């Protein structure tokens, strides 16, 4: 990011006043001044019909939040936020996923989304089945849980099929049924189904302990690919949970 003479005290004061005016400090837990850590700097612009996100990755939030002229042109419709990550790679993943993301305002029919990413819904259509539904907008389904914009169905089908070969009996599913808009996981006992459902529902908080030991049934590249996929799901889900509270 380019250097600028913009003073951090000024941006902190302006950010505080903008966010206070929009009542978002009641919904977020973030420090006023970022740490010397990688992360995402993002603008939230609210308009009559939608909320628009602009994201940029940073290798050092404190430096970039202070020095980048790209973030100094705020007006009354813009809030500036930051989100710390464990690595610059994580920050780049989130910025790539959420830059230019648009969330339409709530209506009687729920939310609508203008975004390339698919939103995931989790429900239970039958006693022994869990379903992941993929939509590029939120729709009114009967009791589903929205997990966020976690990705498309084809990648999910591939990696969940790989996952099924290594997870233990506490989460194992019998088979996966697929179509263009959903994955359906079929279980032969309630304990496995509940364990798997809870794991997916809370993937943002998961420590992904199932990947702690390399599985010998996979070659190293496939195993790392599988591990990376679910790790990225967890950080995307965690960031989305944060953003959804901001824009909700």
C-alpha positions as CSV (number, residue, x, y, z in Angstrom):
1,X,0.0,0.0,0.0
2,X,1.2,3.5,-0.7
3,X,2.5,5.9,2.0
4,X,0.6,9.0,3.0
5,X,0.9,11.8,5.5
6,X,-2.6,11.0,6.8
7,X,-2.5,11.0,10.6
8,X,-3.7,7.9,12.4
9,X,-5.3,10.0,15.1
10,X,-7.5,11.6,12.5
11,X,-8.6,8.3,10.9
12,X,-9.3,6.8,14.3
13,X,-11.5,9.8,15.4
14,X,-13.3,9.9,12.1
15,X,-13.9,6.1,12.1
16,X,-15.2,6.2,15.6
17,X,-17.7,9.0,14.8
18,X,-18.8,7.3,11.6
19,X,-19.4,4.0,13.3
20,X,-21.0,5.6,16.3
21,X,-23.4,7.3,14.0
22,X,-24.3,4.0,12.4
23,X,-24.7,2.2,15.7
24,X,-22.3,-0.6,14.8
25,X,-20.1,-0.5,17.9
26,X,-22.9,-2.4,19.7
27,X,-22.4,-5.3,17.4
28,X,-18.6,-5.6,16.9
29,X,-15.6,-6.4,19.0
30,X,-12.6,-4.7,17.5
31,X,-9.9,-2.4,18.7
32,X,-9.8,1.2,17.6
33,X,-6.2,0.9,16.5
34,X,-5.0,-2.3,14.8
35,X,-2.0,-4.3,15.8
36,X,1.2,-5.0,13.8
37,X,-0.4,-8.1,12.3
38,X,-1.7,-9.2,8.9
39,X,-5.4,-8.8,8.1
40,X,-8.1,-7.3,6.0
41,X,-9.0,-3.6,5.9
42,X,-12.5,-3.2,4.6
43,X,-15.0,-0.4,3.8
44,X,-18.7,-0.8,4.4
45,X,-20.8,1.5,2.3
46,X,-24.5,1.6,3.0
47,X,-27.0,2.7,0.3
48,X,-30.7,2.7,-0.1
49,X,-30.8,-0.8,-1.6
50,X,-27.7,-2.7,-0.5
51,X,-24.5,-2.8,1.6
52,X,-21.3,-2.8,-0.4
53,X,-17.9,-4.2,0.9
54,X,-14.5,-3.2,-0.4
55,X,-11.6,-5.3,1.0
56,X,-7.9,-5.1,0.8
57,X,-5.3,-7.5,2.3
58,X,-2.6,-6.1,4.5
59,X,0.7,-7.6,5.8
60,X,0.7,-5.1,8.6
61,X,-2.7,-3.6,9.7
62,X,-1.3,-0.8,11.8
63,X,1.0,0.5,9.0
64,X,-1.5,0.2,6.2
65,X,-4.5,1.4,8.1
66,X,-2.5,4.6,8.9
67,X,-0.6,5.1,5.6
68,X,-2.9,4.1,2.7
69,X,-4.5,7.0,0.9
70,X,-6.9,4.5,-0.7
71,X,-8.8,4.5,2.6
72,X,-8.8,8.1,3.5
73,X,-11.7,9.3,1.3
74,X,-14.5,8.3,3.6
75,X,-17.7,10.1,3.8
76,X,-20.9,9.8,5.9
77,X,-22.0,6.6,4.1
78,X,-18.8,4.7,4.7
79,X,-17.4,2.8,7.7
80,X,-13.8,1.6,7.8
81,X,-13.0,-1.7,9.7
82,X,-10.2,-4.2,10.0
83,X,-10.0,-7.9,10.7
84,X,-6.9,-9.5,12.0
85,X,-5.8,-12.9,10.5
86,X,-3.2,-15.5,11.4
87,X,-1.3,-14.9,8.2
88,X,-1.1,-12.7,5.1
89,X,-2.3,-15.7,3.0
90,X,-5.5,-15.8,5.1
91,X,-5.9,-12.0,4.6
92,X,-5.5,-12.4,0.8
93,X,-8.0,-15.3,0.8
94,X,-10.7,-13.2,2.6
95,X,-10.0,-10.0,0.5
96,X,-10.3,-12.1,-2.7
97,X,-13.6,-13.6,-1.5
98,X,-15.3,-10.5,-0.2
99,X,-14.0,-7.6,-2.3
100,X,-16.9,-5.9,-4.1
101,X,-19.4,-8.0,-2.2
102,X,-23.0,-6.6,-2.3
103,X,-25.7,-7.5,0.2
104,X,-29.2,-6.3,-0.7
105,X,-31.3,-4.9,2.0
106,X,-33.8,-7.0,3.9
107,X,-37.3,-7.3,2.4
108,X,-40.4,-9.4,3.0
109,X,-38.7,-12.2,1.1
110,X,-35.5,-12.1,3.1
111,X,-32.1,-11.0,1.7
112,X,-31.0,-11.1,-1.8
113,X,-27.3,-11.2,-2.8
114,X,-25.3,-10.0,-5.8
115,X,-22.2,-12.1,-5.5
116,X,-20.3,-14.8,-7.4
117,X,-20.1,-16.9,-4.2
118,X,-22.7,-19.5,-3.3
119,X,-24.4,-19.3,0.1
120,X,-24.7,-22.5,2.0
121,X,-27.8,-23.6,3.9
122,X,-28.0,-26.5,6.3
123,X,-31.2,-28.4,7.0
124,X,-32.5,-31.9,7.8
125,X,-35.1,-33.0,5.2
126,X,-35.4,-36.5,6.6
127,X,-34.6,-38.1,10.0
128,X,-31.4,-39.7,8.7
129,X,-30.3,-37.1,6.3
130,X,-28.6,-33.7,6.4
131,X,-28.7,-31.4,3.3
132,X,-26.4,-28.6,2.2
133,X,-28.2,-26.3,-0.2
134,X,-26.3,-23.9,-2.5
135,X,-27.8,-20.6,-3.6
136,X,-26.4,-17.2,-4.7
137,X,-29.1,-15.5,-2.7
138,X,-30.8,-16.2,0.6
139,X,-34.3,-17.7,0.2
140,X,-37.0,-18.5,2.6
141,X,-36.7,-22.2,3.2
142,X,-38.3,-24.2,6.0
143,X,-36.0,-23.8,9.0
144,X,-32.5,-23.9,7.3
145,X,-29.4,-22.5,8.9
146,X,-27.4,-20.1,6.7
147,X,-23.7,-20.9,7.0
148,X,-22.6,-18.0,4.7
149,X,-21.0,-17.6,1.3
150,X,-18.6,-20.6,1.6
151,X,-18.3,-21.6,-2.1
152,X,-19.7,-23.6,-5.0
153,X,-21.3,-27.0,-5.0
154,X,-18.7,-28.7,-7.3
155,X,-15.8,-28.1,-4.9
156,X,-17.8,-29.0,-1.9
157,X,-18.9,-32.3,-3.5
158,X,-15.2,-33.2,-4.3
159,X,-13.8,-32.3,-0.9
160,X,-16.6,-33.7,1.2
161,X,-16.3,-37.0,-0.7
162,X,-12.6,-37.0,0.2
163,X,-13.4,-36.1,3.8
164,X,-15.8,-39.1,4.0
165,X,-12.9,-41.4,3.6
166,X,-11.0,-40.2,6.7
167,X,-13.5,-39.0,9.3
168,X,-14.1,-41.2,12.3
169,X,-17.3,-43.0,13.3
170,X,-18.5,-40.1,15.4
171,X,-19.0,-38.1,12.2
172,X,-19.1,-40.6,9.4
173,X,-21.8,-40.5,6.7
174,X,-23.0,-43.5,4.7
175,X,-23.2,-41.8,1.3
176,X,-23.6,-38.5,-0.4
177,X,-26.5,-37.8,-2.8
178,X,-25.9,-34.8,-5.2
179,X,-27.6,-32.5,-7.6
180,X,-26.7,-29.0,-8.9
181,X,-28.0,-27.2,-5.9
182,X,-27.4,-29.5,-2.9
183,X,-25.5,-32.2,-1.2
184,X,-27.4,-34.7,0.9
185,X,-25.5,-36.7,3.5
186,X,-27.1,-40.0,4.6
187,X,-26.3,-41.5,8.0
188,X,-27.0,-44.9,9.6
189,X,-27.1,-43.6,13.2
190,X,-28.2,-40.5,15.0
191,X,-24.9,-39.9,16.9
192,X,-22.9,-39.7,13.6
193,X,-25.4,-37.4,12.1
194,X,-25.5,-35.0,15.1
195,X,-21.7,-35.0,15.3
196,X,-21.4,-34.1,11.6
197,X,-24.2,-31.5,11.7
198,X,-22.7,-29.8,14.7
199,X,-19.2,-29.8,13.0
200,X,-20.5,-28.1,9.8
201,X,-22.7,-25.7,11.7
202,X,-19.8,-24.5,13.8
203,X,-17.0,-24.8,11.3
204,X,-16.0,-21.2,12.0
205,X,-15.0,-22.2,15.6
206,X,-13.5,-25.6,14.6
207,X,-9.9,-26.3,15.3
208,X,-10.0,-28.8,12.5
209,X,-8.6,-31.5,14.8
210,X,-9.5,-34.2,12.3
211,X,-6.5,-33.0,10.3
212,X,-4.0,-33.0,13.1
213,X,-2.4,-36.3,11.9
214,X,-1.7,-37.0,8.2
215,X,-3.9,-39.7,6.8
216,X,-1.8,-42.4,5.0
217,X,-4.7,-43.2,2.7
218,X,-4.0,-39.9,0.8
219,X,-0.8,-38.8,-0.9
220,X,0.6,-35.7,0.7
221,X,-0.6,-33.2,-2.0
222,X,-4.2,-34.4,-1.8
223,X,-4.2,-34.4,2.0
224,X,-2.8,-30.8,2.1
225,X,-5.4,-29.8,-0.5
226,X,-8.2,-31.3,1.6
227,X,-6.9,-29.7,4.8
228,X,-6.5,-26.3,3.1
229,X,-10.0,-26.4,1.7
230,X,-11.6,-26.9,5.1
231,X,-9.3,-24.4,6.8
232,X,-10.4,-21.8,4.3
233,X,-14.0,-22.6,5.0
234,X,-13.4,-22.0,8.7
235,X,-11.8,-18.5,8.2
236,X,-14.3,-17.5,5.6
237,X,-17.2,-18.5,7.9
238,X,-15.6,-16.7,10.9
239,X,-15.1,-13.5,8.9
240,X,-18.7,-13.7,7.5
241,X,-20.1,-14.1,11.0
242,X,-18.3,-10.9,11.9
243,X,-19.4,-9.0,8.8
244,X,-23.0,-10.1,9.0
245,X,-23.2,-8.6,12.5
246,X,-21.9,-5.3,11.1
247,X,-24.4,-5.1,8.2
248,X,-27.3,-6.8,9.9
